């Protein structure tokens, strides 16, 4: 915790200690893997039933030609790959900063801030943290890396924590050409359905936001889509 503009902030998610571990472990593992890669490649290239014989023989020949320098290069490459994995792991981890006045959420180098007065309810749904607005609209939905202290800290800072979605009973499963929805809304749902089929998660999230602008909140269970209309306080 720290003081910033006389506000008490609580930081949740991946801690500094966790980040140090991530930045340490993956490069070390990568370096160790790099050290043993030439020997393993040589051994595997002598087994005719092992696939990828071409790349394995190339690695083995380069190691034989360059000796110790080849091993050093393999270790350096392993450390570099490990560092890239560390960077990706931290970038994809949700960072949560809480105060009595606002909540800040950052992931993929994108930060969003919500005032406490704009957040009507907070709860967990399918391992995802969900913030609801005063009109029942989903303000935010993302999976946190850690759930420890999440509930108590939101409550301590004055947020209305719920044990479940207050609108859970209102969701209806979407089917093609749903008569309760307009053609344009059905078209967006159909596009999301196709995005799920192609495993295009970013497109599915973009379409979720478009549906929210039209007054429709979407809840996914696997590749099944459920919906409700928002417009009232939870």
Secondary structure, DSSP 4 states (H G I P E B T S, - for coil): -EEETTEEEEEEES-HHHHHHHHHHHHHHHHHHHHHHHHHHHHHHT-TTSS-HHHHHHHHHHHHHHTHHHHHHHHHHHHHHHHHHHHHHHHTS-EEEE-SSEEEEEETTEEEEEEGGGEEEEEEETTEEEEEETTS-EEEEE--S--TTHHHHHHHTT--B-SS-TTGGG-EE--TT-TTS-HHHHHHHHHHHHHHHTT-HHHHHHHHHHHHHTTEEEEEETTEEEEEE--S--
